[in-house]
Amino acid sequence: MVKQTIVDFELAQKEILNANSIPSHFIVKGKMVAFLRETAADAFVLHHPEEHQERVRELIREQRVADERALKRKRMKKRLLEGKNKLSLDEVERILEEEFPIIEKSANDIPPLHTHFKVQVIVYPPTRRRLDPPNLYPTVKPILDGGTDAGVWLDDDFTHLLEMSFRYGGLSGLKSRWKLRLIFTEIEDLKEFQTEAEFVEE
């Protein structure tokens, strides 16, 4: 029997990122991406065996703390380099090392649910307006990253996520809300897929 994971998301219009209408302000876009990623990670936790779910939540919390520290570090570095004191890069790095000492992350000891997989995205809009389903990829990408955070797979790079498709599924039946159904299917026969990078020497 082929292993599948099916996850549904219901999203308001303001939570949808469409390739034809990406917010121009990077802060607005960043907040939308972060919301989608965190929402997805929390949803994916429930697809792990019950005995693993609390450990997965711990790993997600650690990752979020690490991401927040990295953002604060980046902002401080920019302030120090652009400040009036004209600090050198070496001085700035020394300050950052003192302010943000390295914290060892816990090893991810939860087995992933998928190793090599494909995903089918079924899009259910709330209205009959014209729709190109692949235009919702900017919404789907943070959802995939949330799956990575939740340890559903090791990564969503080309060595693990081997194929993606989009299709229209009809109306959502929900007022002003979209429904996205993501179907993840394990691929056992890898003959048709390239899972290693090919490097060409110059």
C-alpha positions in Angstrom: 0.0 0.0 0.0 1.4 3.4 -1.0 1.9 5.7 1.9 0.0 9.0 1.7 -0.5 12.0 4.0 -3.5 14.3 3.3 -3.7 17.7 4.9 -6.4 20.3 4.4 -6.1 24.0 5.0 -8.8 26.6 5.2 -7.6 30.1 4.6 -9.1 33.6 4.4 -8.5 35.7 1.3 -6.1 37.9 3.2 -4.0 34.7 4.0 -3.6 33.7 0.3 -0.4 34.6 -1.6 -1.1 34.6 -5.3 1.7 34.9 -7.8 -0.3 37.7 -9.6 -0.8 39.7 -6.4 2.2 39.3 -4.1 2.3 42.2 -1.5 4.8 44.7 -2.5 5.9 45.5 1.1 8.4 42.9 2.4 7.2 43.2 6.0 3.6 42.4 5.0 4.7 39.5 2.8 7.1 38.2 5.6 4.3 38.2 8.1 2.0 36.3 5.7 4.7 33.7 5.0 5.5 33.3 8.7 1.8 32.8 9.5 1.4 30.1 6.8 4.6 28.3 7.9 3.6 28.2 11.5 0.0 27.2 10.8 1.2 24.4 8.6 3.8 23.1 11.1 1.1 23.0 13.8 -1.2 21.1 11.5 1.5 18.6 10.4 2.3 17.7 14.0 -1.0 15.8 14.2 0.0 13.5 11.4 2.9 12.0 13.4 2.1 9.0 15.7 0.7 10.3 19.0 3.7 9.2 21.0 6.0 11.5 18.9 3.8 14.6 18.8 5.0 16.4 21.9 8.6 15.9 20.9 7.9 17.3 17.5 6.3 20.4 19.1 9.5 20.8 21.2 11.6 20.8 18.0 9.3 23.3 16.4 9.6 25.6 19.4 13.4 25.4 19.3 13.4 26.2 15.6 11.2 29.2 16.1 13.5 30.5 18.8 16.5 30.0 16.6 14.8 31.8 13.7 14.0 34.7 16.0 17.5 34.9 17.3 18.9 34.9 13.7 16.6 37.7 12.8 17.6 39.8 15.8 21.3 39.1 15.0 20.8 40.2 11.4 19.1 43.4 12.5 21.8 44.2 15.1 24.6 43.6 12.5 23.0 46.0 10.1 22.6 48.7 12.8 26.3 48.3 13.9 27.6 48.4 10.4 25.6 51.4 9.4 26.0 53.3 12.7 28.0 56.4 13.3 30.8 54.6 15.1 32.0 52.9 11.9 32.9 49.6 13.5 34.9 47.2 11.5 33.4 43.8 10.4 35.6 42.0 12.9 34.4 44.2 15.7 30.8 43.7 14.7 31.2 39.9 14.6 32.8 40.0 18.1 29.9 41.9 19.5 27.4 39.6 17.9 29.2 36.5 19.2 28.9 38.0 22.8 25.3 39.0 22.3 24.2 35.9 20.6 26.3 32.9 21.8 25.9 29.7 19.9 23.1 27.5 21.3 23.3 23.8 20.3 20.1 22.5 18.7 18.7 19.2 19.8 19.1 16.4 17.3 15.9 15.6 15.4 15.3 12.1 16.6 11.8 11.7 15.0 11.7 9.6 11.9 10.2 11.5 8.9 6.9 10.3 7.5 8.1 10.6 3.9 11.5 10.2 2.3 10.9 10.7 -1.5 7.5 12.0 -2.3 5.2 14.0 -4.7 2.5 16.4 -3.8 -0.8 17.2 -5.5 -2.3 20.5 -4.6 -6.1 20.7 -5.0 -7.4 24.3 -4.9 -10.9 25.1 -3.9 -11.7 28.8 -4.2 -14.7 30.5 -2.5 -16.0 32.1 -5.8 -16.3 31.3 -9.5 -13.7 33.9 -10.5 -11.2 32.8 -13.0 -8.3 30.9 -11.4 -4.9 29.5 -12.4 -4.2 26.9 -9.6 -0.4 27.0 -10.0 -0.5 30.7 -9.1 -1.0 29.7 -5.5 2.5 28.2 -5.3 3.6 31.2 -3.1 1.0 30.0 -0.6 2.0 26.4 -0.8 5.8 27.0 -0.4 5.5 28.2 3.3 3.2 25.2 3.9 5.9 22.9 2.7 8.4 24.6 4.9 6.1 24.1 7.8 6.1 20.4 7.0 9.9 20.4 7.1 9.8 22.2 10.5 7.4 19.5 11.7 9.8 16.7 10.5 7.3 15.2 8.1 10.2 15.0 5.6 13.9 16.0 5.9 13.6 18.8 3.3 11.4 19.9 0.4 14.4 20.1 -1.9 14.7 18.2 -5.2 16.2 15.2 -3.6 13.0 14.6 -1.5 10.1 16.4 -3.2 10.3 14.9 -6.6 7.1 16.1 -8.3 4.3 18.7 -7.7 1.0 19.3 -9.5 -1.9 21.7 -9.1 -5.5 21.3 -10.1 -8.9 22.9 -9.5 -11.2 21.1 -7.1 -14.4 23.1 -7.4 -15.8 25.7 -4.9 -14.8 25.5 -1.3 -18.4 25.9 -0.1 -17.0 28.3 2.6 -17.9 31.9 2.7 -14.8 34.1 1.7 -12.5 31.2 2.5 -10.3 29.0 0.4 -9.6 25.4 0.9 -6.3 23.8 -0.1 -5.9 20.0 0.0 -2.3 18.7 -0.2 -1.9 15.0 -0.9 1.7 13.8 -0.2 2.4 10.4 -1.8 5.6 8.4 -1.1 7.6 7.4 -4.3 9.3 4.1 -4.0 10.4 3.6 -7.6 13.0 6.4 -8.3 13.9 5.3 -11.8 12.2 8.4 -13.4 13.7 10.9 -11.0 17.0 12.7 -10.6 17.8 12.8 -6.9 21.5 13.9 -7.0 23.0 17.1 -8.2 25.1 17.0 -11.4 28.1 19.3 -11.2 29.9 20.4 -14.3 33.6 21.3 -14.0 34.5 24.6 -15.7 
